[in-house]
Amino acid sequence: MPVLKFKIDYLLKNIQYADLETIRDALFRLKCETEILEDGFLEVEINPDRPDMYSLEGLVRAVKGLLGAERGWSRPSTQNSSITVEVSNVETRPYIAAAVVYNVNIRDDEDLRQLIQFQEKLHDTIGRRRRKVAIGFHDLDKLPSRQLYYKALRIDEIEFQPLGIGYAKKASKILVETEQGQKYGYISLKGEFHPFLLSGSDVIAMPPVINSNITRIEVGTKHLFIDVTGTNKEVVEKVLDIIVSNLAERKGASIGQVHVLYNSAQITYPTLKTVETVLDLDYVNNILGYSLEPHRAIELLGYMRYNAYFMEGKRVRVEIPPFRADYISPIDLVEDIAIAIGYEKLQPSRPEKYTRGLLLYKNEIKRILRDLLVGMGFTEVMQLSLVSPDDVELVPRKPVFIKNPVQRDYSVLRTDLIISLLGVLRQNQLLKKPVKLFEIGRIAYLAENQEIVEKDMIALAVMDDEMSIEKIQSPLYTLLEILGIEYSISSECTEQIFIQGRCGSLMIGNQKLAEFGEVNPEILEKQNIEYPIAYANIDLEVLAKWSSKTLHRQ
Amino acid sequence: MKKEFKVSRSEYELLKKIARIGIEEADIEELARELGVNKSTLESLLRLLAEKGVIGIEETEEINYSLTNKGEEALSQGLPEEQLIDLILSGTSSLEEIRSKLGDIAGIAIGQALKKKYITIKDGKIVLQVDPDQAKKEINNLKIILEKIPEGIKEVPKDLLKRGLVKKTRIKKERVKILVPLDEVLDNVVVEVSALTRDLIRSGEWRQVALKKYDITALPPREYPARKHYLSEFIEMLRDILKEMGFKEVEGPIIELELFNFDLLFQPQDHPAREIHDTLWIKEGRVREVIPEELLDRVSRVHSSGWRYEWSAEIAKRLVLRSQTTSVSARILVSKPKPPLRVFTLGRVYRSDVVDATHLPEFHQLDGLDGDNAYTFRDLLGVLKEISERLGFEIKFKPGYFPFTEPSVEGYVRLPNGKWLELFGAGMMRPEVLEMAGIDYPVGAWGFGVERLAAAYYGLTDIRHLYTKDLRRIQLSKIKL
């Protein structure tokens, strides 16, 4: 979740009638967690559905609304900037939208920091780390020409001075030698071609990688020229709308339109598109379990900065402002109404209907097994189901590997619970013998035909100074006897795990119920275990299917 | 009042035996022989009785003389000096000749004879200086002493000891003396036993005996009971709570299609949570499940119109380790259950996290669905409140964001340490989700991670302790439920 910092002084200056605690409380109600930092900053966690709150202006707008100080939204004044952007077929990043905001007036370093934070957070979230959308801020007064061109050019033919570098470099070098180039250079590069934004003949940006130093914004910059490029036209336009409508909240600011010329069409930006919808209050009331009248709904929507108007009946017309990126359908208005009411004011209610609770039958059986095994002196263990590739080599089954693991030790699902039990026994060799333990859990592996098998198993193990198969047979048989399971005994068992001639299987018909025996010393040696171990595993599904409890129920 | 004698059972048995043979005083070794018991056992029992003042033990030392091999030889063949005199009397006088005839004992014989002034040596010849009868008489006196030694003798001339003909040994003897008449002791004895036995009970003798008092402040050895694991106990408690609230348990696979883990939950395919850093894909393997085309069509339609992108069925069919048990909820919704719907699932989920004190690569999640024809957001808040209260926590609500719910809510519970823990993620399933699944009534969804709550519940600062390999930790874990 994006974490932003805002200077507390600036927040208080912008919301003069509220103290910090009131502001923090309002932010909490707007889904934000806050924390006061030592250096005079407020840290704010903002959910990814509200990118309009990633700048001070947007955050203040939302807080003021919720506190009832301001309502709705009014369209900022707009004029023509006389800037044009000519687009010629940028295959890898086809869309660009641009606009001017006059009188932004970057007064100090904090203003500048806050603006860059806004840009970065938009990149990381809605911009999908610049792949979908990238933003460039430019000092309008530094633009060499009002004729701009957005096109793909050969990277070995273009040279410019990138931001933060003291001299001009070839674009091909910028991609390789700068941190930005390494991080974002691959996104829109195709062969030798990369998108560039030129002002007259000067490169002012190489989206989505880096801007040129020519139009650098700094303290003292008055007016901003903003470009937004990307792969999805609607999102590109939405991001521009968010930025422009936020910056236009600044005192004295106004918007300058930019004409973007495609081969076949001309679009004037920003569109500042609003969406209109009709909200049925019965719908709202049914979802919230609340009774809301139109005048109250209009008021609440206003607090959330929507413009809402009366219609006949229990309906209101709602205008969604251009900076709201999260509106998909009327349900999104329902949540904002609930937020404006305050979740704490919505009384939790109790269900009126009686329903019968029920556990998975398998889990009922698990409980019986746990009790019986503890009664026989076995302690329950719980281990992670992700293990290392070395662990699964113990078992002759084809494992399910993770394609992109984070740590090798947790990169494959256990194929048998013996992996977990041996891991625990290895660490408990110094305890008084016998050491007896069990685990109930899921294993996974690939069948012959590559199909994934998931199974819930029970495994038990006994470690002692001297082993006899009875030490595992006797608890196993007792368990099955108590559960009323009838089985046949076979001498077949997994060769790699057990000592041949000292192991066996229990079958119900041709279904394998359990396998048990003395663990092959070769495995023990590999696992650094000095004591003999007897092990048994039971297929929980088969067990649950044939227990007397099951048969009795049918 | 008569004196009471507290004795152990074996002390009591011994006293009875001694009384039977009726002695006042005896050597312990002899007594052992007489009673037919092991000497060291007898000794330790007598010492215990001595501590109680019933008997006294007196230690004495006896000196015993015995003949050495040399002494035996002197008796049978004559003392060396005696043999020398006999040789001289038979006419041998050359020192050399005498030496060769006497052999080993020549040195001693000549030495003794010189010492006793029986002989002198002149020009290589030995000459008698005394009357041989007188000398023999002296020698005979010594032999008489030697002869008496095996029978026992009080004193032995030092000379014999020095010459190594006689050995002196000291023998320690213990004598036991009865201090209190045994009849009196036996009349006033109280037998103390340290353990009650089957024999005592069966014979009724437990009535006569006294059970020894324990030092009750001494610590016993520790017990290590077989136990259920504390995390599984916690999980079962959660199951009980949900069952009691009328929820029915369901389950699903841990290796899951992206369709159920993401797409049906309205998570767009280019969402950051579906990127390589956050999603764990399966390297190889397939599932048999066939997804109905009609379901894929609905998902495609809803995603394309809601998120404005081209939805891919191929991406939806990839296999991941489920990142949330909400995948099970998605499966349930797709099965179009009739209202009222009240189900929960509890199982493992997997994340791209590096293991540390607060992160595990996998953990349990509890997820629930609750829906009915007139189900409301307030009903959902009611369920969250109920679960928290049953867990013993106070709850507060905060608006939240999840791609598949609207309105969304986060439930914070107040832990015993006063801190608020973000526990629940919940909300009303978005109409888009219900449309994809084909559900026509409102449904609330909620879920939370089990381990973080369990760690808080048990006061663990390191979440890895929930998956400990230390059996003692499990066996001695404190009850908190």
Chai-1 contact restraints between the chains, C-beta under 6 A:
chainA,res_idxA,chainB,res_idxB,connection_type,confidence,min_distance_angstrom,max_distance_angstrom,comment,restraint_id
A,F28,B,K398,contact,1.0,0.0,6.0,A-B,restraint_1
A,K31,B,P399,contact,1.0,0.0,6.0,A-B,restraint_2
A,K31,B,G400,contact,1.0,0.0,6.0,A-B,restraint_3
A,K31,B,Y401,contact,1.0,0.0,6.0,A-B,restraint_4
A,N47,B,Y401,contact,1.0,0.0,6.0,A-B,restraint_5
A,D49,B,Y401,contact,1.0,0.0,6.0,A-B,restraint_6
A,R128,B,D270,contact,1.0,0.0,6.0,A-B,restraint_7
A,E234,B,R308,contact,1.0,0.0,6.0,A-B,restraint_8
A,I287,B,F377,contact,1.0,0.0,6.0,A-B,restraint_9
A,L288,B,F377,contact,1.0,0.0,6.0,A-B,restraint_10
A,G289,B,T376,contact,1.0,0.0,6.0,A-B,restraint_11
A,G289,B,R378,contact,1.0,0.0,6.0,A-B,restraint_12
A,I328,B,G306,contact,1.0,0.0,6.0,A-B,restraint_13
A,I331,B,E406,contact,1.0,0.0,6.0,A-B,restraint_14
A,I331,B,P431,contact,1.0,0.0,6.0,A-B,restraint_15
A,D332,B,E406,contact,1.0,0.0,6.0,A-B,restraint_16
A,E335,B,E406,contact,1.0,0.0,6.0,A-B,restraint_17
A,E335,B,P407,contact,1.0,0.0,6.0,A-B,restraint_18
A,A338,B,P407,contact,1.0,0.0,6.0,A-B,restraint_19
A,I339,B,P399,contact,1.0,0.0,6.0,A-B,restraint_20
A,Y343,B,F397,contact,1.0,0.0,6.0,A-B,restraint_21
A,L346,B,R378,contact,1.0,0.0,6.0,A-B,restraint_22
A,P348,B,L381,contact,1.0,0.0,6.0,A-B,restraint_23
A,P348,B,G382,contact,1.0,0.0,6.0,A-B,restraint_24
A,P348,B,K385,contact,1.0,0.0,6.0,A-B,restraint_25
A,S349,B,R378,contact,1.0,0.0,6.0,A-B,restraint_26
A,S349,B,D379,contact,1.0,0.0,6.0,A-B,restraint_27
A,S349,B,G382,contact,1.0,0.0,6.0,A-B,restraint_28
A,R350,B,G382,contact,1.0,0.0,6.0,A-B,restraint_29
A,K353,B,P340,contact,1.0,0.0,6.0,A-B,restraint_30
A,T355,B,G246,contact,1.0,0.0,6.0,A-B,restraint_31
A,T355,B,P340,contact,1.0,0.0,6.0,A-B,restraint_32
A,T355,B,R342,contact,1.0,0.0,6.0,A-B,restraint_33
A,G357,B,K243,contact,1.0,0.0,6.0,A-B,restraint_34
A,G357,B,E244,contact,1.0,0.0,6.0,A-B,restraint_35
A,G357,B,G246,contact,1.0,0.0,6.0,A-B,restraint_36
A,G357,B,F247,contact,1.0,0.0,6.0,A-B,restraint_37
A,L358,B,K248,contact,1.0,0.0,6.0,A-B,restraint_38
A,L359,B,R239,contact,1.0,0.0,6.0,A-B,restraint_39
A,L359,B,K243,contact,1.0,0.0,6.0,A-B,restraint_40
A,L359,B,E249,contact,1.0,0.0,6.0,A-B,restraint_41
A,L360,B,E249,contact,1.0,0.0,6.0,A-B,restraint_42
A,L360,B,E251,contact,1.0,0.0,6.0,A-B,restraint_43
A,R370,B,K228,contact,1.0,0.0,6.0,A-B,restraint_44
A,V374,B,A226,contact,1.0,0.0,6.0,A-B,restraint_45
A,V374,B,K228,contact,1.0,0.0,6.0,A-B,restraint_46
A,G377,B,A226,contact,1.0,0.0,6.0,A-B,restraint_47
A,F378,B,A226,contact,1.0,0.0,6.0,A-B,restraint_48
A,T379,B,A226,contact,1.0,0.0,6.0,A-B,restraint_49
A,T379,B,R227,contact,1.0,0.0,6.0,A-B,restraint_50
A,T379,B,L471,contact,1.0,0.0,6.0,A-B,restraint_51
A,T379,B,I474,contact,1.0,0.0,6.0,A-B,restraint_52
A,T379,B,Q475,contact,1.0,0.0,6.0,A-B,restraint_53
A,E380,B,K228,contact,1.0,0.0,6.0,A-B,restraint_54
A,E380,B,H229,contact,1.0,0.0,6.0,A-B,restraint_55
A,M382,B,H229,contact,1.0,0.0,6.0,A-B,restraint_56
A,M382,B,L231,contact,1.0,0.0,6.0,A-B,restraint_57
A,M382,B,S232,contact,1.0,0.0,6.0,A-B,restraint_58
A,Q383,B,Y467,contact,1.0,0.0,6.0,A-B,restraint_59
A,L384,B,E362,contact,1.0,0.0,6.0,A-B,restraint_60
A,L384,B,Y467,contact,1.0,0.0,6.0,A-B,restraint_61
A,L386,B,P361,contact,1.0,0.0,6.0,A-B,restraint_62
A,L386,B,E362,contact,1.0,0.0,6.0,A-B,restraint_63
A,V400,B,I282,contact,1.0,0.0,6.0,A-B,restraint_64
A,V400,B,G285,contact,1.0,0.0,6.0,A-B,restraint_65
A,F401,B,K283,contact,1.0,0.0,6.0,A-B,restraint_66
A,I402,B,L280,contact,1.0,0.0,6.0,A-B,restraint_67
A,K403,B,W281,contact,1.0,0.0,6.0,A-B,restraint_68
A,K403,B,K283,contact,1.0,0.0,6.0,A-B,restraint_69
A,N404,B,I276,contact,1.0,0.0,6.0,A-B,restraint_70
A,N404,B,W281,contact,1.0,0.0,6.0,A-B,restraint_71
A,V406,B,S352,contact,1.0,0.0,6.0,A-B,restraint_72
A,V406,B,V354,contact,1.0,0.0,6.0,A-B,restraint_73
A,Y410,B,P361,contact,1.0,0.0,6.0,A-B,restraint_74
A,V424,B,K469,contact,1.0,0.0,6.0,A-B,restraint_75
A,Q427,B,K469,contact,1.0,0.0,6.0,A-B,restraint_76
A,N428,B,L471,contact,1.0,0.0,6.0,A-B,restraint_77
A,L446,B,G285,contact,1.0,0.0,6.0,A-B,restraint_78
A,Q450,B,G285,contact,1.0,0.0,6.0,A-B,restraint_79
A,Q450,B,R286,contact,1.0,0.0,6.0,A-B,restraint_80
A,E451,B,R288,contact,1.0,0.0,6.0,A-B,restraint_81
A,I452,B,I255,contact,1.0,0.0,6.0,A-B,restraint_82
A,I452,B,G285,contact,1.0,0.0,6.0,A-B,restraint_83
A,I452,B,V287,contact,1.0,0.0,6.0,A-B,restraint_84
A,E454,B,P253,contact,1.0,0.0,6.0,A-B,restraint_85
